[in-house]
Amino acid sequence: MLNIKKQFIEFNLFLFIAYIASLGYVFFTSKNILIMVYIHILSVIVFSMIKFRREFFYILFSPLIALLSVINEFQVRRYLRNFNLNKPKEVVVVLGHSDWSKLEAWIKPNFSVYELKILVKYLKKRNIDFSFFDKANIEEINKIMADKKVKEVYFYGHGDSHVFQLCTDDYLYYCDFNDKKFKKDFIHQIHCGTKHGKSLIDYVVPEKNKDKCFLIRKPINGFFIEKYFKKEMKKIKKNE
């Protein structure tokens, strides 16, 4: 027998039982199992859209995304040839990269080449010397963060407030830089954020500069990022 007397029964369990009962009601009143199956499939799709959001669409459109991801990767590689790569500059942009032996790399691209062009346009507007690190490992990030010549670092790809996805299965934990030797003027976490957890900005940026850093404590997408940089470029143009 199931021992549930002393355990709290989740409200979700009641909802699930009610859902099963409603499917049963549809079947017995309609006498058509296909109607019940269609309602179930539609319910699963709606539930998945609400519960899993972006991940659901990644799976739904995975064949198209996989094709576009490969095309985008070639475009990004070709575009990056125009800039300093893997050389410490005043401003460094660390790009999340993909391990193409993993499924996630095919259905969850880090960024589009168009988003990258918007970032470059913004950096050029500021007239600063910058470089890209497109396939950095953790050891290289440690060197970048410890380099006093590097004043500003962008982390562009996937992550949350406390973590950056350096590669598909390789994660950079921002708390590892909780040390005075890693101080920076500005840090920009160009990826999703979460309400909780200390950011890299909290660890290495002086208090007076924190409000000038990019950190969004919620899920964001490429459209949000593009809109942000376009807005910043308008500010620069206004002050020229």
N, C-alpha and C positions, 0 to 999 in steps of 0.2 A: 504493500500500500504506500501511497505517497504521504510523506510526513510534512504537512503544510500548516498544522495547527499553530505552531509557535513561530511561524515565519510570516513576514509582511508580504502580502500579495500585491505585486505592482499593478498600478492602474492600467498600464499598457496591456496587461494580460486580460483584463476585463474588456478592453477595447477590441482585442484580437478575438475573444470569444464572441462578442457581439457582431464582429465582422463575419466570422464563420457562420453564425446563425442567420445573418442577413443573406449570405450567399445561398444557404439552405432554403430560406424562404423564397428567394427568386426562383430557384430550381423547382420547388414543389408547386408554386403558383403558375409558372410559365410552362412547366413540363418540357423545357428545352434546355439541355445542358450547354449548348453553344452560347446562349444568352448569358448564362452564369459565367462561362469562361471569358467571354468578351468583357463583362463587367469587372471580373477579377483582373484581367490584363490592364484595363484602363485604370483601375484603382492602384495597381502596382506602379504604373507609369507616373501617375499624379503624385503618389507617395514618394517615389524616388526623386522626382523633380524638387520636391519640398525638402526632403531629408538630406539628399546627397548633392543637390544643386549642380555645381560645375562638374563633379566627377561623373554624374549621370550623363551629361552631354558629351563628355570625353568618350564614354563607352558607346553611346548611341551613334555618334558620328565618327567613330574610330577609323573606319576605312579611309574616309576623306581626310581626316586629320593626319593620319600616317603618311599619306601621299604629300600633303602640303608641308609636313614637317621636314621631309627629305629635301624638297625644293627650297624651303626656307633656310635649311642648313647650308646648302650650296651658296645661296645668296649672301648669307652672313659671312661665310668664309671668304668669299670674293670681296665683299665690302671692307672687311677688317684689314685687308692687305694695304689699304690706303693710309693706315695709321701706325703709330708706334705700338709694338706688341711686346709684352713681357719685359718692359723696361720701366723701372721706377721713375715717376715724374711727380710734379707737384700735386697733380690729381690723378688718381688711379681708379679705373673702372674694372671691378672684378665681375666677370660674367659666369653665371652658372652654365655648366656644359653637360652634354648628354653621353651616357654609356649606351651605345646602340645595341648592345647585347641584352638590354633590359626592355621589357614591354613598355614601361612608363615613358621611356625616351621617345617612343613612336607616337604616343597618344597625348603627351603632355609637354609641348614645347616650352622652353624657358622664356622666349620672347620672339617677336617677329623682327625681320630686318627693318621694317618701317619704323617700329618703336625705337630701334637702335639709331636710326637716322635722325629721329626727333631729338634724342639725347645728344648726339654729336652736334647738331645745329645749336642746341642750347649751350653746350660747352664752348663752342666757337664764339658765340655771342658774348661770352664772358671773357674772351681773350686770354685763356689760360692754357698752360702746357699740360696735356693729358696723355695717358696711354691706356691700353686695354690689356688685361690679363685674361686670356680666353680659355685657358686650360690649367689654371693654377691648382696646385695641391695645398694641403694644410701647411706644409713647411714653407712654401712660398708666401702664403698669407701671413705667416708669423714674421717673415722678413719684411714684408710690406708694412705691417703694423708697427714694427720696431724701427723702421727707417725714418729718421727725423726730417729728411727732405720731403717725404710724402706728407702733405698737410691735410688732404681730403680724400676720402675713399667712398666709392659707390659699390654697393653689392646688388647686382641686378640678376633676377631670376625668380626662384621659388624659395619660400621659407616662412617663418613666422617671427614674432617679436624677438624670440630668443635664439633662433636657429636659421642658418642659411644652407640651402641645398647646393653644395659646391659642385657635386656631380650627382648622377641619378641615385646612387646608393652611398654617397659620401657627404656627410653632414658636418658643418662647422658650427660649433657651439660658442655663442658670443661670450658666455661667462668665462671662457678660457683666456680672455684678454683683460680680465680684471686685475691689471697691473699698471703701475705708473709708467713703465717703459713703452706702453702701447698708446700713449696719449695722442689724439688727433684734434685738429681744429674743427673738422666737420666729418660726419659720417652720414651716409644716405642709404637707407635700407629699402631699395626699390623692389619690394615684394610684399606679399600679404603679411598682415600682422595679427596679433591676438590681444585680447584685452589684458591678459595677465602675462607675467614674465618680464624680466629686465632685458632691455634692448642693448645693443652694442653702444648706442649713443649714451645710455645711462652709465656705462663703464668707462668710456674713454674721452668723451667730449666735455669741455668746460661748461659750466652752468649757463654762462652768458650766450653760448652759441647753440644750445640745444633746440631752441625754437626755430632755428634756421636750417635744421636738418630734416630730411624726409623720413617720416615714420608714420605709417597709417595702421592703427590697431584694429583692422578688420580686413576681410578678404577684398582684394582689388583685382582689376584686370587691365589689359593693355590700353583700353579706351580711357580709363581713369588716369593712367600714367601719362599718356599723350596729352590729355587735357591739362594736367598739372604743368608739364614743361612748356606748353604753348602759353599758358598763363604767366609763367615766370619770364618767358621771352618778351612778352608784352610789357612787363614791369621794367625790364632792362631797356627796351626801346623808349619807354616813357621817360626814363632818367638820363637818356643820352643827350 
